[in-house]
Amino acid sequence: MKDKKKIVLVTGASRGIGAAIAKRLAPEYEIWLNYRSDHGSAVRVQKEIEANSGVCRLLPFDVADEEAVKASLEPLLGENTVWGLVHNAGVTRDTLVATMTREQWDTVLGVHLTAYFLLTRILARNMLFARQGRIVAISSISGETGQSGQMNYSAAKAGLIGASKALAREVARRNVLVNVVSPGLIETEMTDKLPKDKLLPTIPLGRFGNSTEVAGIVNFLMGEEAGYITGQVISVNGGLYM
Ligand code: NAP
């Protein structure tokens, strides 16, 4: 019988950065792969992981829906200890503040920030009991610098940094480590309509990043060698913000 791998829940992992994180972690960890609606893509990621002898459990639910979060995770936590959470799920509803609807504000704050509260409230209990664990929130350069047309997204991503630092202090004594990875411009569906010709000259490394370059740092933060790192924001942005 194979040794049971440590479990990591990756939210929003049906595509983009989340899928890259799930695939990067899969050789070492059992992946609980969350997504909301893109079932076909999630199954493709699962099949790829399984084809490489990995273990991947699909967990479709809306991370901003309190009842769905509880209904999906609580039954599993009775019999499993979760080693890691990567809160990566994300959406944008970009518009200038004068035209931003309440729905656009609430949706973005819900998926990024309220979801982080809902997920960590459940999983931190499990990790504190086990006296071990790793939590990584995927923030954004927009949360560090602010971005015009993204008051909702910048607020949510900045909120993740504050929430993570508070949580890092709260759970450190039980050996639960909490960090933030803050990507710049990464090639995914979220960025495929941005005006590249205007943006590239502003990036010191002169290119968008790849999802695998974000996944690599998350993999490091999940591992033994990151055992003395907590409460940190690690930027993966090609020098766009220093
Ligand atoms: P993406 O390609 O649009 O993928 C977003 C993922 O989040 C999908 O798997 C989607 O699943 C999932 N998702 C969205 N709403 C959800 C919800 N309510 N519940 C559960 N899952 C949900 O985005 P990405 O570019 O990979 O971005 C991933 C993360 O990195 C986000 O937090 C984003 O803000 C952050 N980020 C991205 C960049 C960039 O340049 N791409 C830069 C900085 C930060 P379904 O499609 O199934 O709903």
Residues whose N, C-alpha, C, O or C-beta is under 5 A from the ligand:
A	BS01	NAP	G12 A13 S14 R15 G16 I17 G18 Y35 R36 S37 D38 F61 D62 V63 A64 N88 A89 G90 V91 V111 I138 S139 S140 I141 P183 G184 L185 I186 T188 E189 M190 T191
